[in-house]
Amino acid sequence: MAIQHSILFLIFLLQFSSLQFPSLGLYNLQHSYLISCGSDTDVQENNNVYIGESNPSYPKTTFTKTTVEKNESTLLSPLYQTARIFNSQSIYEFNTFPNNTYMVRFHFLSISSPTDLSTAKFNVSIPGFSILQNFDAKNTTDSPLIKEYFVKIIRKRFRITFTPQTSSFAFVNAIELFMLPIHFIPDDIERFNYISPDGQALSTYNGGLLSLETKHRLNVGGNNVNRENDNLLRNWLPDDSYITNPQNANNRSFNGDIKRTANDEYDGPNSNKYIAPDIVYQTAKESKDGSNGLNISWSVPVQKNTDHFVRFHFCDLFNPQPRLTSFLLFIYDTYVRNVNDDSRLSDELHDPYYYDFVVRSDGTGLLKITVKPNVTDNVPKAFLNGLELMKVIELSGSIPLDDLDSDSKVNLPVVVGSAVGGLVLVSVVVVVFLWISKIRKQRPVENSSWLPVRAAAGWSTHSRLTDGTTTQGSPLPNINLGLKISLYDIQLATDNFNAEKIIGKGGFGIVYKGVLKKEKSVAVKRSEPGSGQGLPEFQAEIMVLSKIRHRHLVSLIGYCDERFEMILVYEYMEKGTLRDSLYNTNLTSFLSWKQRLEICIGAARGLHYLHKGATGGIIHRDVKSTNILLDENLVAKVADFGLSRTGPLDQHSYVSTGVKGTFGYLDPEYFRLQQLTEKSDVYSFGVVLLEVLCARPAIEPELPREQVNLAEWGLFCKDKGILEDIIDPSIKGQIDQNSLRKFSETVEKCLQDDGSDRPSMGDVLWDLEYALQLQRGAIHREPHEDSSSSASVSIQLPNVRRFPSLSTLSEIDDMSIGRVTDESVNAEDSVFSQLKIDDAR
């Protein structure tokens, strides 16, 4: 009976705590700031209450020289009957939940008043971003103008600053600020296809902290959708003025139910009720029948040469059963994907879904979008239900990321709320601890987090790696629990994931520099909190690095999988990535040719150990210059094992798997046959070697077409005898010609189309060590000698065989003891001193 009372009390506390901490409960728009600026009373608009500035719950402000204008005309919505005017820089400050994405809206209407509001000229900024620059209010006289933004707020408090231009003023009628559902807009929008200005599809988009400005929101095939009909108070406009070939399309509508299988928090690519309202999915433009159906195209005005986040909404209203959708989507004139409902998470008919892209606009000022029937599959229809387009706002160097959390001045309601919330949370933890200890006799829950616990995670310290109910299947076997680090310790190490600690970003997430206990510097790689994406990579990284140790592989210090977090902690690499050291213009020093060779040798040793030294063999599958890190002594270490695979690794075997990797480095044979071998890593490493020689990216779209792909261009130059023309000018005078010849031959062998023609990583390592000896002058050759020929060697020394690298052997042996001694660093010298021949190949 006492246990039942404890459970009931726990439920009550959780329900009560959600009043103080909105991210503990289901998403609710009422957890928001809706402000009627300049008003003495609360007003209603679209069944929402906007608080007046005299209300006690009104946020903290820093105003100087402000006035209020009023026009109580019954023709105006109450929201636009008042306005706050700023004659000098003024600030609104809001209490927020850190590390969440918020919607920010400003309402502007130049109401009739003693001050001519239409003459206002001003700027609006938020921490890190200038979101409204040189705003001119002249277009706000006839109807309200709403400016809408999506921002990632990383602090506990958030400031909006209005700055009038010289001899002018600023004003605003209303402000909305509310937290969006989890993953409504992805953090840093890095996990989506990126379409370059010429239409080339690149692998991922690498942007900064998230800030987007809504430019267009279209209800395709339908009428205007007003704010009161949208769960997030958005306007959707008809698309008719943007379609370029209306004769090819029919407007279609649907009066039935939209059957959503997505939950209210996150179930992408399915659409929940916050992604878009039913009314958007109940209308569409459908291609008319031609011989195989007709294309439909739209041209939407955008800012030139700027990144835009684009979301496409689809719901099949036309087919009698699910899984029949199939047509092609184009951005500009580039095919970007086959639209079909096979990617959805349910078999429900009329279940809406969406796709996201980041698109770099070209110089025309128009973004072209086309849906095209799938002629190959003989499906004559194509359609589109909705389109959203948002401009990516870049970080502003002149606007700091304010550190508001350190401010000790907090108003009384916040103090009281925090105290009550803290008491509730402590009570919850105590009850959970006692209940679990008594009933399940398990260890107590782990340290509580500083961050608000996301609704998807509930109030659990759930571990993804040991729970057999995860979407990935069975629990991860043989996980090294000794490497587990508490979330609390990681938050301490990174100052609660302070944005100032960010040192990099990648496909898995953001990387922070941190300091663990005992002053140990570490790199902390954090996946998007609460996301199911990246779990296989997270598991693979732990499985690989918890089993192996090598001087030239980045060491895993530990991991954290509390509260649906996925965090990996590595040794900190002072010099960053090889890519940065090669061609980051912010660096004042450049790597010498000898240093570059030593770095390549180190990376080759690490990869060779993966292929041959680890039990079962490991294929890295994502070898590139950003995954080779350098410590303070420029010792190279291979990193990022999230895509790694184990399997049979003799030269006649392969692992069948879907293609993953990075464009520009992908083995063409693997891409073509989907058969992964260790020679796939060899190809990718060959591209890295060319990067080292030429100091340019693997893919550079701005160059002439024949030069875009470094591997293809490098082989062409090698074949034409003009390789020296593309060498990095900073090292061109340093390179010994014999060393260059040996190095370029190694590159050429690595980049062979047929994997069986490529050398093993051990062969590559030996060749690189030999090129280094040639550079050092330890082995003397005449410049005219062809290093590719070993005929003279075989005649002079018929019994000499090629020795493996002693450094490689010593480090493979170290696998069992988990450490590598420093004695192997110069072991290649001893290898070549034993040979004492011009060439051993």
C-alpha positions in Angstrom: 0.0 0.0 0.0 2.9 2.3 0.8 4.4 1.6 -2.5 1.1 2.5 -4.3 1.0 5.8 -2.4 4.6 6.5 -3.4 3.7 5.9 -7.1 0.6 8.2 -6.9 2.7 10.8 -5.1 5.4 10.5 -7.8 2.8 11.0 -10.6 1.4 14.0 -8.8 4.8 15.6 -8.5 5.7 15.0 -12.1 2.4 16.6 -13.2 3.0 19.6 -10.9 6.6 20.0 -12.0 5.5 20.4 -15.6 3.9 23.7 -14.6 7.3 25.0 -13.8 9.4 23.2 -16.4 7.6 23.0 -19.7 10.1 20.7 -21.3 9.2 18.0 -18.8 5.7 17.8 -20.2 4.1 17.6 -23.7 4.7 20.6 -25.9 2.3 23.5 -25.1 2.2 26.9 -26.8 1.1 28.5 -23.5 4.7 28.2 -22.3 5.5 31.4 -24.1 5.8 35.2 -24.1 3.1 37.0 -26.1 3.5 40.7 -25.5 1.2 43.6 -26.4 3.7 46.4 -26.6 2.7 49.8 -25.2 -0.5 48.4 -23.8 -1.7 48.9 -20.2 -4.0 45.9 -20.4 -4.0 42.4 -21.7 -5.5 41.9 -25.2 -6.8 38.9 -27.1 -6.0 37.9 -30.7 -6.8 34.5 -32.3 -7.8 33.1 -28.9 -4.4 34.0 -27.4 -3.8 36.5 -24.6 -1.1 39.0 -25.2 0.0 40.5 -21.9 0.3 44.3 -21.6 3.5 45.9 -20.4 2.0 46.9 -17.1 1.3 43.2 -16.2 3.5 41.9 -13.4 4.6 39.0 -15.5 5.9 41.3 -18.2 9.6 40.6 -18.9 12.5 42.6 -17.7 13.3 45.6 -20.0 16.0 48.2 -20.3 14.3 51.2 -21.8 15.5 54.8 -22.0 13.6 57.6 -23.9 10.6 55.5 -24.8 7.0 56.6 -25.5 3.7 54.9 -26.3 1.4 55.6 -29.2 -2.3 54.5 -29.2 -5.1 54.3 -31.7 -8.2 52.7 -30.3 -10.0 52.5 -33.6 -12.5 49.6 -33.7 -11.3 48.9 -37.2 -8.0 47.7 -35.8 -7.2 44.4 -34.0 -6.6 45.2 -30.4 -3.1 43.9 -30.9 -2.3 46.8 -33.2 -4.0 49.6 -31.3 -0.8 50.4 -29.4 2.9 50.6 -30.2 6.1 51.1 -28.1 8.5 53.7 -29.5 12.2 53.6 -28.8 14.3 56.8 -29.3 17.5 55.1 -28.2 18.8 51.6 -27.9 16.4 49.5 -25.8 16.4 45.9 -24.7 13.8 43.2 -23.9 15.0 40.4 -21.7 13.3 37.0 -21.4 13.8 34.0 -19.2 14.3 31.0 -21.5 15.1 27.3 -21.4 18.7 26.9 -22.8 19.6 24.8 -25.8 16.2 25.0 -27.4 14.9 26.5 -30.6 12.4 29.3 -30.3 10.1 31.2 -32.6 10.5 35.0 -32.5 7.9 37.2 -34.2 7.6 41.0 -34.4 4.4 42.7 -35.4 4.7 46.1 -37.1 1.8 48.4 -38.2 2.2 52.2 -38.6 -1.0 53.2 -36.8 -2.4 56.7 -37.2 -0.8 58.7 -34.3 1.0 61.9 -33.6 4.3 60.2 -34.5 4.5 59.1 -38.1 5.6 55.5 -37.5 6.1 54.8 -41.2 9.3 57.0 -41.0 11.0 54.7 -38.5 14.4 53.2 -39.5 16.1 50.8 -37.1 17.9 47.5 -36.5 16.9 44.6 -34.3 19.5 42.1 -33.0 19.7 39.0 -30.8 22.8 37.5 -29.3 25.2 36.7 -32.1 22.9 37.8 -34.9 21.6 41.0 -36.6 18.2 39.7 -37.7 16.6 42.9 -38.9 19.1 45.4 -40.6 18.2 48.8 -41.8 14.5 48.2 -41.4 12.4 50.9 -43.1 8.8 51.0 -41.9 7.4 52.7 -44.9 5.6 49.5 -46.0 3.7 49.0 -42.7 0.9 51.5 -43.3 -1.7 49.5 -45.1 -1.6 46.2 -43.2 0.5 44.6 -40.4 3.9 43.3 -41.3 5.0 40.2 -39.4 8.7 39.3 -39.3 9.4 35.8 -38.1 12.6 34.0 -37.0 13.8 30.7 -35.7 16.6 31.0 -33.2 18.6 28.5 -31.2 18.8 29.9 -27.6 21.7 28.6 -25.6 21.3 30.7 -22.5 18.9 30.8 -19.6 18.0 34.4 -20.6 17.6 36.0 -24.0 17.8 39.6 -25.2 16.2 41.4 -28.1 17.8 44.8 -28.8 16.1 47.6 -30.8 18.6 50.2 -32.1 17.3 53.3 -33.9 19.3 54.6 -36.8 20.8 58.1 -36.5 18.0 60.8 -36.2 15.3 58.1 -36.3 13.5 55.8 -33.9 12.3 52.2 -33.6 8.9 50.8 -32.7 7.0 47.5 -32.3 3.4 46.6 -31.8 3.7 43.1 -30.4 6.4 40.5 -29.8 5.9 36.7 -29.7 8.6 34.4 -28.2 7.9 30.7 -27.6 9.8 27.5 -27.6 9.2 25.1 -30.5 8.6 21.4 -30.2 11.7 19.3 -30.0 13.5 18.9 -33.4 10.9 21.1 -35.2 13.9 22.8 -36.8 17.1 20.7 -36.6 20.0 22.1 -34.6 22.6 23.8 -36.9 20.7 22.3 -39.9 23.8 20.1 -40.6 22.2 16.8 -41.3 20.5 17.6 -44.6 21.3 17.5 -48.2 23.0 20.7 -49.4 22.5 22.0 -52.9 25.2 24.3 -54.2 24.7 27.3 -56.4 25.3 25.3 -59.6 22.8 22.6 -58.5 25.4 20.2 -57.3 24.2 18.0 -54.5 26.8 17.9 -51.7 26.9 15.6 -48.7 26.0 17.8 -45.8 25.5 21.4 -44.9 28.0 22.9 -42.3 26.4 26.0 -40.9 26.9 28.0 -37.7 24.5 28.4 -34.8 20.9 28.3 -36.0 19.1 31.5 -37.0 16.5 31.5 -39.8 14.2 34.1 -41.2 10.9 33.0 -42.8 10.6 34.2 -46.4 7.8 32.2 -47.9 5.2 29.8 -46.5 2.9 28.5 -49.2 -0.2 26.4 -49.1 0.1 24.8 -52.5 -3.1 24.3 -54.3 -5.1 26.0 -51.6 -6.2 29.4 -50.1 -4.7 31.5 -47.4 -4.4 29.8 -44.0 -4.8 32.3 -41.2 -3.0 32.3 -37.9 -6.0 31.1 -36.0 -6.0 27.8 -38.1 -2.3 27.0 -37.4 -1.1 25.5 -34.1 2.0 27.8 -34.2 0.1 30.9 -35.3 1.6 30.9 -38.8 0.2 32.4 -42.0 0.2 30.2 -45.2 -0.3 32.0 -48.5 -1.5 30.6 -51.9 1.2 29.5 -54.3 -0.5 30.7 -57.5 1.7 33.7 -58.1 4.9 31.6 -58.0 4.0 28.7 -60.4 5.6 29.2 -63.8 3.5 26.7 -65.8 -0.1 26.7 -64.3 -1.4 25.0 -67.4 0.4 21.8 -66.3 -1.3 21.6 -62.9 -4.7 21.0 -61.3 -5.6 22.2 -57.8 -6.8 19.3 -55.7 -8.6 19.3 -52.4 -9.5 16.5 -50.0 -12.3 16.6 -47.4 -11.3 13.4 -45.5 -9.1 13.0 -42.4 -5.4 13.4 -42.4 -4.1 10.4 -40.6 -1.1 11.4 -38.6 1.0 8.6 -37.1 3.7 11.1 -35.9 3.7 12.0 -32.2 3.5 15.7 -31.1 7.2 15.8 -30.3 9.1 14.2 -33.2 8.6 11.5 -35.7 10.3 12.7 -38.8 10.0 12.4 -41.7 6.3 12.0 -40.8 4.6 15.3 -40.0 3.0 16.0 -36.6 0.3 18.6 -36.1 2.9 21.3 -35.4 4.9 20.8 -38.6 1.9 21.9 -40.7 -1.9 22.0 -40.1 -4.3 19.6 -41.7 -5.6 22.2 -44.1 -2.3 22.4 -45.8 -2.2 18.7 -46.4 -5.8 18.7 -47.6 -4.9 20.7 -50.7 -2.2 20.2 -53.4 -1.2 21.0 -57.0 -1.2 17.8 -59.1 0.3 17.4 -62.5 -2.1 17.1 -65.4 -2.0 14.0 -67.6 0.2 14.2 -70.7 1.8 11.2 -72.3 3.4 10.5 -69.0 2.2 13.4 -66.9 3.5 17.0 -67.0 6.1 18.8 -64.9 5.1 21.5 -62.4 7.6 24.3 -61.6 7.7 27.2 -59.2 10.1 30.2 -59.1 10.2 31.8 -55.6 12.0 35.1 -55.0 15.0 34.7 -52.7 18.1 36.7 -51.7 20.9 36.1 -54.2 23.9 33.8 -53.4 22.5 33.0 -49.9 21.8 29.7 -48.1 18.1 28.9 -47.6 16.5 26.2 -45.5 13.7 24.6 -47.6 11.0 22.3 -46.4 8.7 20.4 -48.8 5.3 19.0 -47.5 3.7 16.0 -49.1 0.5 14.0 -48.5 -0.8 11.5 -51.1 -4.5 12.4 -51.7 -4.6 10.8 -55.0 -3.8 7.1 -54.8 -6.3 4.5 -53.5 -3.7 2.8 -51.3 -0.3 3.7 -49.7 3.1 3.0 -51.2 2.0 4.0 -54.7 3.6 7.5 -54.6 6.6 7.9 -56.8 7.8 11.1 -58.6 11.0 13.2 -58.9 11.9 16.4 -57.0 14.3 18.9 -58.6 15.9 22.0 -57.1 17.0 24.3 -59.9 17.6 21.7 -62.6 19.2 19.1 -60.3 17.4 16.0 -59.3 17.5 15.8 -55.5 15.4 12.8 -54.6 12.6 10.4 -55.5 9.5 11.5 -53.5 7.7 8.4 -52.2 5.9 7.3 -49.1 8.3 4.3 -48.6 10.4 6.6 -46.4 7.5 7.1 -44.0 7.2 5.3 -40.7 3.7 4.0 -41.3 1.5 2.3 -43.9 -1.4 4.7 -43.3 -3.0 6.3 -46.4 -3.1 10.1 -46.1 -0.2 10.2 -43.6 1.7 13.4 -44.3 5.5 13.7 -44.5 8.2 16.2 -45.4 11.7 16.6 -46.7 14.3 19.3 -45.7 17.2 20.7 -47.8 19.6 23.6 -47.5 20.0 25.4 -50.8 22.5 28.0 -51.9 20.6 30.4 -54.2 22.2 31.5 -57.5 22.6 35.0 -58.9 19.1 35.2 -60.4 17.3 36.0 -57.2 14.9 33.1 -57.9 14.7 29.6 -56.4 13.4 27.1 -59.0 11.5 24.0 -57.8 10.1 21.2 -60.0 8.1 18.1 -59.4 8.2 15.6 -62.3 6.3 12.4 -62.9 8.4 9.2 -62.7 8.5 8.0 -66.3 10.7 5.0 -65.4 8.1 3.6 -63.0 5.2 4.6 -65.3 3.6 6.8 -62.6 1.9 9.7 -64.3 1.3 12.0 -61.3 3.4 14.4 -59.3 2.2 16.8 -56.6 3.2 19.2 -53.9 1.1 20.2 -50.8 3.2 22.9 -49.1 6.5 24.7 -49.3 8.4 26.7 -46.6 11.5 28.7 -47.4 13.7 30.4 -44.7 16.9 32.4 -45.1 19.9 31.2 -43.1 21.2 34.2 -41.1 25.0 34.2 -40.6 26.6 34.9 -37.3 27.5 38.6 -36.9 31.1 39.3 -35.7 30.0 42.7 -34.3 27.3 41.3 -32.0 28.5 39.2 -29.1 26.9 36.0 -27.8 25.8 37.5 -24.5 26.7 35.6 -21.3 23.5 36.4 -19.5 23.6 33.4 -17.2 26.2 35.0 -15.1 24.0 38.0 -14.2 23.0 37.7 -10.5 19.9 39.9 -10.8 16.9 37.7 -11.2 13.3 38.9 -10.6 11.2 37.5 -7.7 8.8 35.3 -9.8 11.8 33.5 -11.3 13.4 32.9 -7.9 10.1 31.6 -6.5 9.5 29.4 -9.5 13.0 28.1 -9.5 12.8 27.3 -5.7 9.5 25.5 -6.1 10.7 23.7 -9.2 13.9 22.7 -7.5 12.0 21.3 -4.5 9.7 19.3 -6.7 12.7 17.9 -8.7 14.5 16.9 -5.5 11.3 15.2 -4.2 10.9 13.3 -7.5 14.5 12.1 -7.3 14.1 11.0 -3.7 10.8 9.1 -4.4 12.3 7.4 -7.5 15.4 6.5 -5.6 13.4 4.9 -2.7 11.0 3.1 -5.0 13.6 1.6 -7.3 15.9 0.7 -4.4 13.1 -1.2 -2.6 11.4 -2.9 -5.5 14.1 -3.5 -8.1 17.2 -3.3 -5.9 19.1 -1.5 -8.6 21.7 1.2 -8.2 20.3 4.8 -7.6 19.7 7.1 -10.5 22.6 9.2 -11.7 23.3 12.8 -11.2 20.5 15.2 -12.3 21.1 17.4 -15.2 21.5 21.1 -15.4 19.6 21.1 -18.7 15.8 20.8 -18.9 14.9 17.2 -19.6 13.3 16.8 -22.9 9.8 15.4 -23.2 10.9 12.6 -25.4 13.2 11.4 -22.6 10.8 12.0 -19.8 12.5 11.8 -16.4 14.7 8.9 -17.2 18.4 8.2 -17.0 17.7 5.7 -19.8 20.7 4.2 -21.5 20.5 3.7 -25.3 23.3 1.2 -25.2 21.9 -1.3 -22.7 18.2 -1.1 -23.4 16.9 -3.8 -25.7 13.9 -1.7 -26.7 15.7 0.8 -28.8 14.8 1.3 -32.4 18.1 -0.3 -33.4 17.3 -3.7 -32.0 19.1 -5.7 -29.4 21.4 -4.2 -26.7 24.9 -3.4 -27.7 27.0 -6.4 -26.7 30.2 -6.2 -24.7 30.0 -2.5 -24.1 32.8 -1.1 -21.9 30.9 0.3 -19.0 34.2 1.3 -17.4 34.4 4.2 -19.9 31.1 5.7 -18.9 31.2 9.3 -17.7 28.3 11.0 -16.0 26.4 13.8 -17.7 27.0 16.0 -14.7 30.8 15.7 -15.1 30.6 16.5 -18.8 28.5 19.5 -18.1 31.1 20.7 -15.6 33.9 20.1 -18.1 32.2 22.1 -20.8 30.6 24.8 -18.7 27.2 23.4 -19.5 27.9 23.1 -23.2 28.9 26.8 -23.4 28.9 28.0 -27.0 32.2 29.6 -26.4 33.7 26.1 -25.9 32.7 25.0 -29.4 35.7 23.9 -31.5 34.0 22.2 -34.4 30.9 20.7 -35.9 30.3 17.5 -37.9 27.6 15.1 -39.1 27.3 13.6 -35.6 27.0 16.9 -33.7 28.9 19.7 -32.1 32.4 19.3 -30.6 33.3 21.2 -27.4 36.6 21.7 -25.7 36.4 20.7 -22.0 38.5 20.1 -19.0 37.7 17.0 -16.9 38.8 16.4 -13.4 42.5 16.4 -12.8 42.8 19.2 -15.4 42.7 16.8 -18.4 41.8 18.6 -21.6 39.3 16.7 -23.7 37.2 17.0 -26.9 33.5 16.4 -26.2 31.4 15.4 -29.2 27.6 15.8 -28.5 24.9 14.5 -30.7 21.7 16.5 -31.0 19.9 15.9 -27.6 17.0 13.6 -27.7 17.5 12.6 -31.4 17.4 9.0 -32.6 19.8 10.0 -35.4 23.4 8.8 -35.0 22.8 5.9 -32.7 24.5 3.3 -34.9 27.5 5.7 -35.3 27.6 6.2 -31.6 27.6 2.5 -30.9 30.2 1.8 -33.6 32.5 4.5 -32.2 32.4 3.0 -28.7 32.8 -0.6 -29.9 35.8 0.2 -32.0 37.7 2.6 -29.7 37.0 0.7 -26.5 38.8 -2.4 -28.0 41.8 -0.8 -29.6 44.7 1.4 -28.6 47.3 2.8 -30.9 49.6 5.8 -31.1 48.0 7.0 -34.3 44.3 6.5 -33.4 42.5 9.1 -31.3 41.9 7.7 -27.9 38.4 7.4 -26.5 38.3 8.8 -22.9 34.7 7.9 -22.3 31.1 8.2 -23.3 27.8 9.3 -21.8 24.3 8.0 -22.7 22.2 9.4 -20.0 18.8 11.0 -20.7 18.8 10.2 -24.3 22.1 12.1 -24.7 24.8 10.6 -26.9 28.2 12.1 -26.0 31.7 10.9 -26.8 34.8 12.2 -25.0 38.2 12.0 -26.7 41.7 13.1 -26.0 42.1 16.8 -27.0 44.1 17.3 -30.2 45.8 20.7 -29.9 46.4 21.4 -33.6 43.0 20.4 -34.8 42.4 18.7 -38.2 44.9 18.0 -41.0 42.6 20.0 -43.3 42.9 23.1 -41.1 46.7 22.9 -41.0 46.8 22.5 -44.8 44.8 25.4 -46.0 43.2 27.4 -43.2 44.2 30.9 -44.0 43.8 31.9 -40.4 46.9 29.9 -39.5 50.2 31.8 -39.6 52.5 28.8 -40.2 52.4 26.2 -42.9 53.5 22.6 -42.7 56.8 21.7 -44.4 57.0 18.8 -46.9 58.8 16.7 -44.3 56.2 17.4 -41.7 53.5 16.5 -44.2 55.2 13.2 -45.0 55.4 12.3 -41.3 51.8 13.1 -40.8 50.8 10.9 -43.8 53.0 8.1 -42.4 51.3 8.4 -39.0 47.8 8.2 -40.4 48.8 5.3 -42.6 50.1 3.4 -39.5 46.8 4.0 -37.8 44.8 2.7 -40.8 47.1 -0.3 -41.3 46.6 -1.2 -37.7 42.8 -1.0 -38.2 43.0 -3.3 -41.2 45.4 -5.9 -39.9 46.0 -5.4 -36.2 42.5 -5.3 -34.8 40.6 -8.6 -34.4 38.5 -9.3 -37.5 39.8 -6.3 -39.2 38.2 -2.8 -39.2 37.4 -0.7 -42.3 37.2 3.0 -41.4 34.9 4.0 -44.3 35.2 7.8 -43.9 38.9 8.6 -44.3 39.4 12.3 -45.0 41.5 15.2 -44.0 39.0 16.3 -41.3 39.2 12.9 -39.7 43.0 13.0 -39.3 43.8 15.1 -36.2 47.1 16.5 -35.0 48.4 16.8 -31.5 50.7 19.6 -30.2 53.7 17.8 -31.7 52.0 17.3 -35.1 51.6 13.5 -34.5 48.7 12.4 -36.7 45.8 10.4 -35.3 42.9 8.9 -37.2 39.5 9.8 -35.7 35.7 9.4 -36.2 34.9 5.7 -36.4 31.1 6.1 -36.5 30.9 4.6 -40.0 33.5 1.8 -39.4 32.7 -1.7 -40.2 34.2 -5.1 -39.3 34.4 -8.0 -41.6 36.5 -10.4 -43.7 39.3 -8.4 -45.0 41.4 -10.6 -47.3 41.8 -9.1 -50.8 39.2 -11.4 -52.3 36.4 -10.6 -49.8 34.2 -7.7 -49.0 31.3 -6.5 -46.8 28.0 -5.8 -48.6 26.6 -2.5 -47.2 24.9 0.7 -48.2 27.2 3.4 -49.4 28.3 5.8 -46.7 31.2 8.3 -46.7 32.0 11.7 -48.0 31.8 12.9 -51.6 35.3 13.4 -53.1 36.7 10.6 -51.0 34.3 7.8 -51.9 35.9 4.7 -53.6 34.2 4.6 -57.0 34.1 0.8 -56.9 32.4 0.8 -53.5 29.9 3.4 -54.8 29.2 1.3 -57.9 29.0 -2.2 -56.4 28.2 -1.4 -52.7 31.0 -3.9 -51.8 33.2 -2.5 -49.0 36.8 -3.6 -48.7 39.9 -2.3 -47.0 40.9 -1.0 -50.5 38.0 1.5 -50.1 40.0 3.1 -47.3 43.1 3.0 -49.5 41.3 5.0 -52.2 40.1 7.6 -49.7 43.6 7.9 -48.3 45.0 8.5 -51.8 42.7 11.5 -52.0 44.1 12.7 -48.6 47.7 12.3 -50.0 46.7 14.5 -52.9 45.3 17.1 -50.5 48.6 17.1 -48.6 50.5 17.7 -51.8 48.2 20.3 -53.3 46.6 22.0 -50.2 43.1 22.1 -51.8 39.8 20.4 -51.0 38.8 17.1 -52.5 35.8 18.8 -54.1 35.9 22.5 -55.1 32.8 23.5 -57.1 34.1 27.0 -57.9 36.8 25.6 -60.2 36.4 24.7 -63.9 34.5 21.4 -64.3 37.6 19.3 -65.1 39.3 20.5 -61.9 36.4 20.1 -59.4 37.3 16.6 -58.3 40.8 16.6 -56.9 41.4 12.8 -57.5 40.4 13.0 -61.2 42.4 16.3 -61.7 45.5 14.9 -59.9 45.6 11.8 -62.0 45.2 13.8 -65.1 48.1 16.1 -64.2 50.2 13.1 -63.2 49.5 11.4 -66.6 50.3 14.6 -68.5 53.5 15.2 -66.6 52.3 18.5 -65.1 51.7 17.4 -61.5 54.2 20.1 -60.3 51.8 22.7 -61.5 49.2 21.9 -58.8 51.6 21.5 -55.9 51.1 23.8 -52.9 53.4 26.8 -53.7 54.5 27.0 -50.1 56.3 23.6 -50.3 57.2 23.5 -54.0 60.8 24.4 -53.5 61.3 22.0 -50.6 60.5 18.7 -52.2 63.3 16.3 -53.4 62.4 15.1 -56.9 62.9 11.5 -56.0 60.7 11.9 -52.9 58.0 13.5 -55.1 58.2 10.8 -57.7 57.8 8.1 -55.1 54.9 10.0 -53.4 53.1 10.6 -56.6 53.4 7.0 -57.7 51.9 6.0 -54.3 49.0 8.3 -54.9 48.4 6.9 -58.4 48.3 3.4 -57.1 45.9 4.3 -54.3 43.4 5.9 -56.8 43.1 3.0 -59.2 39.4 2.4 -60.2 39.8 -1.4 -59.6 40.3 -2.1 -55.9 42.5 -5.2 -56.7 45.0 -2.9 -58.4 45.4 -0.8 -55.3 48.1 -1.5 -52.7 47.4 -2.6 -49.2 47.7 0.0 -46.5 50.9 -1.8 -45.4 52.3 -1.2 -48.9 51.3 2.4 -48.8 52.9 2.9 -45.4 56.2 1.3 -46.7 56.2 3.6 -49.8 55.6 6.7 -47.7 58.4 5.8 -45.3 60.6 5.3 -48.3 59.6 8.7 -49.7 60.5 10.3 -46.4 63.9 8.7 -46.4 64.5 10.0 -49.9 63.5 13.4 -48.7 65.9 13.2 -45.7 68.7 12.1 -48.1 69.3 8.8 -46.2 68.9 6.9 -49.5 70.8 8.2 -52.5 69.4 7.9 -56.0 70.2 9.6 -59.2 67.4 11.9 -60.4 67.0 10.1 -63.7 66.3 6.7 -62.0 62.8 5.4 -62.3 61.6 4.6 -58.8 58.8 2.4 -60.2 61.3 -0.1 -61.5 62.9 -2.7 -59.3 64.7 -4.6 -62.0 68.1 -3.4 -61.0 67.4 -4.3 -57.4 66.3 -7.8 -58.2 69.5 -8.4 -60.2 71.9 -7.0 -57.6 70.1 -8.4 -54.6 68.1 -11.4 -55.6 67.6 -12.7 -52.1 66.5 -9.4 -50.5 62.8 -9.3 -49.6 60.9 -6.3 -48.5 60.7 -5.9 -44.7 57.5 -4.8 -43.0 57.7 -1.6 -41.0 59.0 -2.3 -37.5 56.8 0.5 -36.2 53.8 -1.3 -37.6 54.8 -4.6 -36.1 55.5 -3.1 -32.7 52.2 -1.3 -32.6 50.2 -4.3 -33.7 51.7 -6.3 -30.8 50.6 -3.6 -28.4 46.9 -4.3 -29.0 46.8 -6.8 -26.2 48.2 -4.5 -23.6 46.4 -1.4 -24.7 49.3 1.0 -25.0 52.1 1.9 -27.4 55.6 2.8 -26.4 57.4 5.8 -27.9 60.2 3.5 -29.1 58.4 3.0 -32.3 58.5 6.6 -33.4 61.6 6.4 -35.5 61.5 2.7 -36.2 61.4 3.2 -40.0 64.9 4.5 -39.8 66.1 1.1 -38.5 64.1 -0.6 -41.2 65.9 1.3 -44.0 69.2 0.9 -42.3 68.9 -2.8 -42.5 68.0 -2.7 -46.2 70.8 -0.2 -47.4 69.5 -0.5 -50.9 68.2 2.0 -53.4 64.7 0.5 -53.6 63.1 -2.6 -52.3 60.2 -2.8 -54.6 
